[in-house]
Amino acid sequence: MPHDSLTLLDRDLISIQEARQALARATEAQKKFALFSQEQVDAVVEACAEAGTAAGEQLARTAVEETGYGNVPDKIIKNRLASVDVARAIRGMKTVGILREDREKGIVEIAEPVGVVAAVIPSTNPTSTTIYKTLISLKARNAVILSPHPTAMRCICETVGVLERAALKMGAPEGLIICLAHPTMQGTQELMKSRETGVILATGGTGLVRAAYSSGRPAFGVGPGNVPSFIERTANVRKAVADIFAGKTFDYGTICSSEQSIVAEEAVREQVLDECLQQGGYFLAPDEVRRLGEIVFPGGSAMPSPKIVGRAATVIAEMAGLKVPASTRVLIAKLEGVGREVPLSGEKLSPILAFYSAANLAAGIETCTKLLQYGGLGHTASIHSQNEAAVKQFGLAIPAFRIVVNTSAVHGSIGYSTNLFPAMTLGCGSHGGNITSDNIGPQHLMNVKRVAWESRPVEHRTIPAGERLSGGSLGDRSLSSAIKTSVQEGASAPAVSASATDAVRPSAEVVPDRQTIARIVEQVFAARGISRGAPKPDNPPPLPAPLEAAAGVAPAPAPIPASPKADLPQQQTSKPVASAAAPIAPPIEVAEFVCEDDARAALARNQKIFLGPKTIVTPSARDFGNSNDLFVVTDVIPPPKRKHRN
């Protein structure tokens, strides 16, 4: 085997072992950190945020030097978004102990950390994403293990070192923040699949996000963002173009929510084209569009080439052999279609824009939808308009979960120029194959347990023993069922079982002989006081409960007394007994008047209230009784109360 193969194999094994050891350390550290008070947790988070802010410029320089992506000024802004804006957004957020109490509903919500967060960090936004994911993980009392992209390992690990030192100074346990020093795909998969991992925060390519979701562990991933920007006829065109260019050139397009296409309504198309030229846009000729497409998506690839990602427009033009003015900020390709056959209609992660025109708002929505369907479902879209109705129509129709209005798509989506939660991980919802459509924060990295008090009393019913086991009424059981059970028990002279469990014990089908049937029938008749050839008594004595169950007869319910407030004489029903198998109807008391207190008292005693044609029921009692199934309607009219003479 070649030496290089052995080296690669050893590196993978080292990475896997490192992931396992990191998980063990992080798990122990998190158990200790979970015991911290809210004040202690906040102190650790604030210390990390301050350290990240102080080192933000140096970390930005290191990231650009190592990866070649983006530019230092914009990476400083992204670092500050993570260390300042995110820290401000989560300051005061409760993540320890009782979160909320709803006394009206009787529910208390309590925070519970998820454990260890596996945070996969991309090369396009390495330092800012590291700061952001660390802060939101710690805020929810989790440990975090960061798996860096191999091409950005140095700047990511340096960022982790800054944060870890700050946390340790505030008393955080060692192992709470860990950066893998030997990252490989195998090591990252070991981290994501481990049972010790509480949740995965995956930021990266489509393959990585799919691996996270298929790992078997909870995961928050993000999809691609082929963001369209629609300029409606009422827009401030100059500001709209300036916003779009600001987003497209921010860190040279490395954020996935940066604009990828301009869709201009026909009424302002020429004005938009002129404004693009004025602000540093270069419109490509048809042949230049083809040549640039081959450079950006070599070999018909669906993903942009790493060589052009995060590079300036002039640098990319030079790669494609194009001559453009030195002042060029954005390369623009006028396109008609959308899809693989039109390469530049996809996500480009660089200062390259597609340009479309639309006859009206409906046509613009259709084009924007096609662009999102091609590679950005659920992510982000923007609209520039002064027409509120048009904005709402656009928002209702577009399949994206962040619709930003009259601002840069990048700055708006990450919460820099809007009031959205500041975040570097933007969920795309079910449209993009993600578990959430939110900007991810500490609230997604903790469980919430709920303590709930009883709000509606449970009816306590007495269920016959046989019914508990069989799930059905023994009154529906036939005589043949009792006979089969008796024969299956192996008795020479079968008797009706006194145990309800015997009556329902499952076994193989057995056919008894005629003598056995005759003996069973005699015993049932004898138990009911019926002699052969004698007339059936009008009021046979009730069977003991076990015999009733075995004979297939449900025991008679106990009489239900009326409400303590209803002082009524008893009156027995005069309905004749339907058959020898039916229980004697018990005497009942029909209430003359029922209020809510009567109904609640009956429920507490697990009793029914009998209503006759002349019973008066208050509205509140009726609602309460109906909702708790308390009433039994009869046709009995109670006799009038006797008046006592003085």
C-alpha positions in Angstrom: 0.0 0.0 0.0 1.4 3.5 -0.9 2.7 5.6 1.9 0.2 8.4 1.2 -2.7 6.0 1.7 -1.4 4.9 5.1 -1.0 8.6 6.1 -4.6 9.4 5.0 -5.9 6.3 6.9 -4.0 7.3 10.1 -5.3 10.9 9.9 -8.9 9.6 9.7 -8.4 7.3 12.7 -6.8 10.1 14.7 -9.8 12.4 13.8 -12.3 9.8 14.9 -10.5 9.2 18.2 -10.2 12.9 18.8 -13.9 13.3 18.3 -14.7 10.5 20.9 -12.3 12.0 23.4 -13.7 15.5 22.9 -17.3 14.2 23.5 -16.2 12.5 26.7 -14.6 15.8 28.0 -17.5 18.0 26.8 -20.1 15.7 28.4 -18.5 15.9 31.8 -18.0 19.7 31.5 -21.6 20.2 30.5 -22.9 18.3 33.5 -21.1 20.8 35.8 -22.1 23.8 33.7 -25.7 22.7 33.9 -25.6 23.4 37.6 -24.6 27.1 37.1 -27.1 29.8 38.0 -28.5 32.2 35.5 -26.1 34.9 36.8 -23.1 32.6 36.4 -24.1 31.5 32.9 -24.6 35.1 31.8 -21.2 36.1 33.2 -19.5 33.4 31.1 -21.4 34.4 28.0 -20.6 38.1 28.5 -16.9 37.4 29.0 -16.8 35.4 25.8 -18.6 38.1 23.9 -16.2 40.8 25.1 -13.2 38.7 24.2 -14.5 38.0 20.8 -15.1 41.7 20.2 -11.6 42.7 21.3 -10.1 40.1 19.0 -12.5 40.6 16.1 -10.2 42.5 13.8 -7.3 40.2 14.2 -9.5 37.2 13.7 -10.9 38.7 10.5 -7.4 39.2 9.1 -6.4 35.6 10.0 -9.6 34.3 8.2 -8.9 36.2 5.0 -5.2 35.2 5.0 -6.0 31.5 5.5 -9.0 31.1 3.2 -8.7 33.8 0.7 -12.4 34.5 0.9 -14.0 37.9 1.5 -12.3 41.0 2.8 -11.1 42.2 6.2 -13.5 45.2 6.8 -16.6 43.1 6.1 -15.4 40.2 8.2 -14.8 42.6 11.1 -18.5 43.6 10.8 -19.6 40.0 10.7 -17.5 39.2 13.8 -19.1 42.2 15.6 -22.5 41.0 14.6 -21.8 37.7 16.4 -20.0 39.1 19.4 -22.0 42.4 19.9 -25.4 42.1 18.3 -26.0 38.4 19.2 -24.8 39.1 22.8 -27.2 42.0 23.0 -30.1 40.0 21.7 -29.7 37.2 24.2 -28.9 39.4 27.2 -31.7 39.0 29.7 -33.0 35.9 28.1 -33.9 33.3 30.7 -32.3 29.9 30.1 -32.0 28.6 33.7 -34.8 27.3 35.9 -38.4 28.5 35.5 -38.9 30.3 32.2 -42.6 31.1 32.4 -45.6 30.6 34.7 -49.1 30.6 33.4 -51.3 30.6 36.5 -54.5 30.8 34.6 -53.7 27.6 32.7 -51.8 26.0 35.5 -48.6 25.4 33.6 -45.0 26.1 34.6 -42.2 25.9 31.9 -38.7 24.9 33.0 -35.4 25.1 30.9 -33.3 22.0 30.3 -30.1 22.1 28.3 -29.7 19.7 25.3 -26.2 18.7 26.4 -23.3 18.8 23.9 -23.7 20.9 20.7 -21.8 19.6 17.6 -21.1 22.8 15.7 -19.8 22.4 12.1 -18.1 25.6 10.9 -17.8 26.7 7.2 -14.8 28.3 5.5 -16.8 31.2 4.1 -17.8 32.7 7.5 -15.4 30.9 9.9 -14.7 33.3 12.8 -18.1 35.0 13.0 -19.9 31.6 12.9 -17.6 30.3 15.6 -18.4 33.2 17.9 -22.1 33.1 17.2 -22.5 29.3 17.7 -20.4 29.3 20.9 -22.4 32.1 22.5 -25.9 30.7 21.8 -24.7 27.2 23.0 -23.3 28.5 26.3 -26.3 30.7 26.9 -28.5 27.5 26.9 -26.0 25.8 29.3 -24.6 23.5 26.7 -21.0 22.4 25.9 -19.9 23.0 22.3 -17.5 21.1 20.1 -16.5 22.9 16.9 -15.6 20.9 13.8 -13.7 23.4 11.5 -13.6 23.3 7.8 -10.1 22.0 6.9 -9.3 25.1 4.9 -10.1 27.4 7.8 -8.9 25.3 10.7 -6.3 27.8 12.0 -8.6 30.9 12.2 -11.4 28.8 13.7 -9.2 27.2 16.4 -7.7 30.6 17.2 -11.2 32.0 17.7 -12.1 29.0 20.0 -8.9 29.7 22.0 -10.0 33.3 22.6 -13.4 32.2 23.8 -12.2 29.3 25.9 -9.7 31.4 27.8 -12.4 34.0 28.6 -14.8 31.3 29.8 -12.2 29.6 32.1 -11.5 33.0 33.7 -15.1 33.2 34.7 -15.1 29.7 36.3 -16.4 27.6 33.4 -15.3 24.0 33.6 -12.5 22.8 31.3 -13.8 21.1 28.2 -16.8 23.3 27.8 -15.5 24.7 24.5 -13.5 22.4 22.3 -12.1 22.8 18.7 -11.1 19.6 16.8 -7.5 19.9 15.7 -7.6 17.1 13.1 -10.8 17.6 11.2 -11.9 15.1 8.6 -15.2 14.0 7.2 -14.9 10.8 9.2 -14.2 12.6 12.4 -17.1 15.0 11.9 -19.5 12.1 11.2 -18.3 10.4 14.4 -19.1 13.6 16.2 -22.5 13.9 14.6 -23.6 10.3 15.1 -22.6 9.9 18.7 -25.3 9.3 21.3 -23.4 11.9 23.5 -24.2 14.6 21.0 -27.4 16.5 22.0 -27.9 18.5 18.8 -26.0 19.4 15.6 -25.6 22.9 14.2 -24.6 22.3 10.6 -23.5 25.1 8.4 -22.0 24.2 5.1 -22.7 22.5 1.8 -25.8 20.5 0.9 -23.9 17.2 1.4 -22.9 18.2 4.9 -26.4 19.2 5.9 -27.8 16.0 4.6 -25.2 14.0 6.6 -26.3 15.9 9.7 -29.9 15.1 9.2 -29.2 11.5 8.4 -26.9 11.1 11.5 -29.7 9.9 13.8 -29.3 12.9 16.1 -31.3 16.1 16.3 -30.0 18.7 13.8 -30.4 22.2 12.7 -29.1 22.6 9.1 -29.4 25.3 6.5 -30.0 25.0 2.8 -28.6 27.0 -0.1 -29.9 30.6 -0.7 -30.5 31.5 -4.4 -31.9 34.8 -3.3 -34.0 36.9 -5.7 -34.5 40.6 -5.2 -37.6 42.1 -6.8 -37.8 45.8 -7.7 -41.4 46.8 -7.9 -42.7 49.8 -9.9 -43.1 52.1 -6.9 -39.6 51.4 -5.5 -37.0 54.0 -4.8 -34.8 52.6 -7.6 -31.5 54.3 -6.6 -31.8 53.0 -3.0 -32.9 49.6 -4.2 -29.8 49.2 -6.4 -27.6 50.5 -3.7 -29.0 48.0 -1.2 -28.7 45.1 -3.6 -25.1 46.0 -4.5 -24.3 46.4 -0.7 -25.5 42.9 -0.1 -24.0 41.4 -3.1 -20.5 42.8 -2.4 -20.6 42.4 1.4 -17.6 40.1 2.1 -17.7 39.4 -1.7 -21.0 37.5 -1.5 -19.9 34.7 0.9 -23.1 34.9 3.0 -25.8 32.5 1.6 -28.5 35.1 1.9 -26.8 37.6 -0.4 -28.7 38.6 -3.5 -28.2 36.3 -6.6 -30.6 37.9 -9.0 -32.4 41.2 -9.7 -36.0 40.9 -11.0 -37.1 44.4 -12.2 -40.7 45.2 -13.1 -40.9 46.4 -16.7 -42.2 49.8 -15.7 -38.8 50.6 -14.1 -36.5 48.3 -16.0 -34.6 51.0 -17.9 -34.2 53.0 -14.8 -32.8 50.0 -12.9 -30.3 49.2 -15.8 -29.1 52.8 -15.8 -28.7 52.8 -12.0 -26.7 49.6 -12.0 -24.2 51.1 -14.5 -24.0 54.2 -12.4 -23.2 52.2 -9.2 -20.4 50.0 -10.6 -22.3 47.2 -12.4 -20.8 45.6 -15.6 -23.3 44.0 -18.0 -21.9 41.0 -19.7 -22.2 40.4 -23.4 -23.9 37.0 -24.4 -20.5 35.4 -25.1 -19.1 36.7 -21.8 -22.1 35.2 -20.0 -21.2 31.8 -21.5 -17.5 32.2 -20.6 -18.2 33.3 -17.1 -20.7 30.5 -16.6 -18.0 27.9 -17.5 -15.6 29.5 -14.9 -18.2 29.7 -12.1 -19.8 26.3 -12.7 -17.1 24.2 -14.4 -18.2 21.0 -16.1 -21.9 21.9 -15.5 -21.5 21.6 -11.7 -24.4 22.6 -9.6 -22.1 24.2 -7.0 -19.9 27.2 -7.7 -16.1 26.7 -8.0 -14.2 27.4 -4.8 -11.8 29.4 -6.9 -14.4 32.2 -7.5 -16.2 32.1 -4.1 -15.6 35.2 -2.1 -13.5 37.0 -4.7 -13.8 40.5 -6.0 -15.6 41.0 -9.3 -12.5 42.2 -11.1 -10.5 39.1 -10.0 -13.3 36.8 -11.3 -13.4 38.7 -14.6 -9.7 38.2 -15.0 -10.1 34.5 -14.3 -12.6 34.3 -17.2 -10.5 36.4 -19.5 -12.9 39.4 -19.4 -11.8 43.0 -19.6 -13.8 45.1 -17.2 -13.3 48.6 -15.7 -11.2 48.7 -12.5 -14.2 50.3 -10.8 -16.4 47.3 -11.4 -18.2 46.1 -8.3 -20.6 43.6 -9.7 -20.8 41.4 -12.9 -24.3 41.3 -14.2 -25.7 38.7 -16.7 -29.0 39.4 -18.5 -30.8 36.1 -18.6 -34.2 34.7 -19.8 -34.5 31.2 -18.3 -33.8 29.5 -15.0 -32.2 26.1 -14.4 -29.1 24.0 -15.1 -29.0 25.0 -18.8 -28.7 28.7 -17.6 -25.7 28.3 -15.1 -25.6 31.9 -13.8 -29.3 31.6 -12.6 -28.0 29.6 -9.6 -26.3 30.6 -6.3 -22.9 32.1 -7.1 -21.5 33.1 -3.7 -19.6 36.0 -5.3 -20.3 39.5 -6.8 -22.2 38.1 -9.8 -25.8 38.9 -10.4 -28.4 37.6 -12.9 -30.8 40.2 -14.3 -34.5 39.5 -15.3 -37.4 41.7 -16.2 -41.1 41.1 -15.4 -44.2 42.6 -17.0 -45.9 43.1 -13.6 -46.0 42.0 -10.0 -47.6 38.6 -10.7 -44.9 37.9 -13.3 -42.2 39.1 -10.9 -43.5 36.7 -8.2 -43.4 33.8 -10.8 -39.8 34.5 -11.7 -38.7 34.9 -8.1 -40.4 31.6 -7.2 -38.7 29.8 -10.1 -35.3 31.0 -8.9 -36.0 29.9 -5.3 -37.2 26.5 -6.6 -34.0 26.1 -8.5 -31.8 26.4 -5.5 -33.1 28.4 -2.5 -36.4 27.2 -1.3 -37.3 28.5 2.1 -34.3 30.7 2.5 -34.6 34.5 1.7 -36.0 36.9 -0.8 -36.2 40.7 -0.9 -38.6 43.3 -2.3 -38.1 47.0 -2.9 -41.5 48.8 -3.0 -43.5 51.7 -1.5 -46.7 49.8 -2.1 -47.7 48.0 1.1 -50.3 45.9 -0.7 -47.7 44.7 -3.2 -45.3 43.8 -0.4 -48.0 41.7 1.3 -48.9 40.0 -1.9 -45.3 39.2 -2.6 -44.8 37.9 1.0 -47.9 35.7 0.8 -46.8 34.1 -2.5 -43.0 33.7 -2.3 -41.7 30.4 -0.9 -39.1 31.9 1.4 -39.2 32.3 5.2 -37.3 35.7 5.3 -38.8 38.4 3.1 -36.9 41.6 3.7 -38.3 44.9 2.5 -36.4 47.9 1.2 -33.0 46.7 2.5 -30.1 44.5 1.6 -31.1 40.9 1.7 -27.9 40.0 3.5 -28.1 42.6 6.2 -31.8 42.2 6.6 -31.9 38.4 6.9 -29.1 38.2 9.6 -30.8 40.8 11.7 -28.3 43.6 11.0 -30.7 46.1 9.4 -33.9 44.5 10.6 -35.3 43.4 13.9 -35.0 39.7 13.1 -32.9 37.7 15.5 -29.2 38.2 14.7 -27.9 34.9 13.5 -25.4 33.2 11.1 -27.6 30.1 10.8 -30.8 30.7 9.0 -33.3 27.9 8.8 -35.2 27.2 5.6 -38.1 25.2 7.0 -39.7 22.2 5.3 -39.3 23.9 1.9 -35.5 23.7 2.2 -35.5 20.3 4.1 -34.8 22.0 7.4 -36.4 21.4 10.8 -37.1 25.1 11.4 -37.6 28.3 9.4 -36.2 30.5 12.3 -33.0 32.3 12.8 -31.3 30.0 15.2 -30.8 31.2 18.8 -30.4 29.8 22.4 -34.1 29.0 22.5 -33.5 26.2 19.9 -30.7 24.7 21.9 -32.6 23.9 25.1 -35.5 21.6 26.0 -38.5 23.0 27.8 -40.2 20.7 30.4 -43.7 21.6 31.5 -45.4 21.1 34.8 -49.2 21.1 34.4 -51.9 21.1 37.1 -55.3 19.5 36.6 -57.7 22.0 35.1 -60.7 19.6 34.4 -61.5 16.8 36.9 -61.2 13.3 35.7 -64.4 11.1 36.0 -63.7 8.1 38.2 -65.7 5.2 36.9 -66.0 1.7 38.4 -65.4 -0.8 35.6 -66.4 -4.4 36.1 -63.5 -6.7 36.5 -64.1 -8.7 33.4 -64.4 -5.5 31.3 -61.0 -4.3 32.5 -59.4 -7.4 31.0 -61.4 -7.9 27.9 -61.9 -4.3 26.8 -65.6 -5.0 26.1 -68.8 -5.5 28.1 -69.3 -8.9 29.6 -73.0 -8.3 29.1 -72.4 -8.9 25.4 -70.8 -12.2 25.9 -72.9 -15.2 24.8 -73.6 -18.3 26.9 -71.4 -20.3 24.5 -68.4 -18.2 25.7 -69.0 -19.2 29.3 -69.4 -22.8 28.2 -66.2 -22.8 26.2 -64.3 -21.3 29.1 -65.7 -23.9 31.5 -64.7 -26.8 29.3 -61.2 -25.3 28.6 -60.6 -25.3 32.4 -60.9 -29.1 32.3 -63.6 -29.5 34.9 -65.5 -32.8 34.8 -68.7 -31.0 35.9 -68.2 -27.4 34.7 -69.5 -24.7 36.9 -69.9 -21.0 36.3 -66.5 -19.4 37.3 -66.5 -17.1 40.2 -63.5 -15.3 38.7 -63.9 -12.8 35.9 -60.4 -13.6 34.7 -61.5 -17.2 34.0 -64.4 -15.9 31.9 -62.0 -14.1 29.5 -58.9 -16.2 29.5 -58.0 -16.8 25.8 -57.4 -20.4 24.6 -58.0 -22.7 21.7 -61.6 -23.3 20.4 -63.3 -26.2 22.2 -66.7 -27.6 21.3 -68.6 -29.1 24.4 -71.0 -32.0 24.3 -74.7 -31.8 25.0 -74.4 -33.0 28.6 -72.0 -30.3 29.4 -74.3 -27.7 27.9 -77.2 -29.0 29.8 -75.3 -28.8 33.1 -74.3 -25.2 32.4 -77.8 -24.2 31.6 -79.1 -25.8 34.8 -76.6 -24.0 36.9 -77.4 -20.6 35.3 -81.2 -21.2 35.8 -80.6 -22.3 39.4 -78.5 -19.3 40.1 -81.3 -17.1 39.0 -84.0 -19.0 41.0 -85.6 -20.4 37.8 -86.8 -24.0 37.9 -87.3 -25.9 34.6 -91.0 -25.8 33.7 -91.8 -23.1 36.3 -92.8 -19.7 35.2 -90.2 -17.0 35.3 -90.5 -14.7 38.4 -91.3 -11.1 37.7 -88.5 -9.8 40.0 -85.7 -12.4 40.2 -83.2 -11.8 42.9 -79.9 -10.3 41.6 -77.0 -12.5 41.1 -73.8 -12.0 43.1 -71.4 -9.9 40.9 -69.0 -12.8 40.1 -71.8 -15.0 38.9 -73.4 -12.2 36.9 -70.1 -11.6 35.1 -69.6 -15.3 34.4 -73.1 -15.7 33.1 -72.7 -12.9 30.7 -74.7 -10.3 32.7 -73.4 -6.9 33.7 -73.9 -6.2 37.4 -76.6 -3.7 38.3 -75.3 -0.2 39.1 -75.6 1.2 42.6 -78.3 3.7 43.1 -77.1 7.3 42.6 -78.4 9.7 45.2 -79.5 13.1 44.2 -77.6 16.3 44.9 -77.5 17.1 48.7 -79.5 20.3 47.9 -82.4 18.3 46.3 -84.7 17.2 49.1 -86.9 14.9 47.0 -88.7 11.7 47.8 -87.6 8.5 46.0 -89.7 7.0 43.3 -89.0 3.7 41.8 -89.3 3.2 38.0 -92.3 1.1 37.0 -90.7 -0.4 33.8 -91.0 -4.2 33.8 -87.8 -6.3 33.6 -87.1 -7.1 30.0 -85.7 -10.6 30.6 -84.3 -12.8 33.2 -80.8 -11.7 32.1 -81.4 -8.0 32.8 -80.6 -6.6 36.3 -83.3 -5.0 38.4 -83.6 -1.3 37.8 -82.5 0.5 41.0 -84.7 3.2 42.5 -83.7 6.6 41.4 -84.1 10.1 42.7 -85.1 12.7 40.1 -84.0 16.2 41.0 -86.4 19.1 40.9 -83.7 21.8 40.7 -80.0 21.6 39.9 -77.4 24.5 40.2 -73.7 24.5 39.4 -72.8 23.6 43.0 -75.1 20.5 42.8 -73.3 19.4 39.6 -69.8 19.9 41.0 -70.8 18.0 44.2 -72.1 15.1 42.2 -68.9 15.0 40.1 -66.8 14.9 43.3 -68.8 11.9 44.5 -68.7 10.2 41.1 -72.5 10.2 40.9 -75.0 10.9 38.2 -77.9 13.4 38.4 -81.3 12.2 37.2 -83.4 14.8 35.3 -87.1 14.5 34.7 -89.4 16.5 32.4 -90.0 19.2 35.1 -86.5 19.4 36.5 -85.1 23.0 36.5 -81.4 23.3 35.6 -79.5 26.5 35.7 -77.4 27.4 32.6 -74.1 27.1 34.4 -75.1 23.7 35.8 -76.2 22.6 32.4 -72.9 23.5 30.8 -70.8 21.9 33.5 -73.0 18.8 33.7 -73.0 18.3 29.9 -69.2 18.7 29.7 -68.7 16.1 32.4 -71.5 13.7 31.3 -73.3 14.0 34.7 -76.9 13.9 33.6 -79.3 11.0 33.0 -82.6 12.1 31.4 -85.7 10.1 32.4 -89.4 10.4 31.9 -90.1 10.1 35.7 -92.0 13.0 37.3 -91.3 13.2 41.0 -94.4 13.5 43.3 -94.8 16.9 44.9 -93.3 17.4 48.3 -95.7 16.9 51.2 -96.5 20.1 53.1 -96.1 19.7 56.8 -98.8 21.2 59.0 -97.7 23.3 61.9 
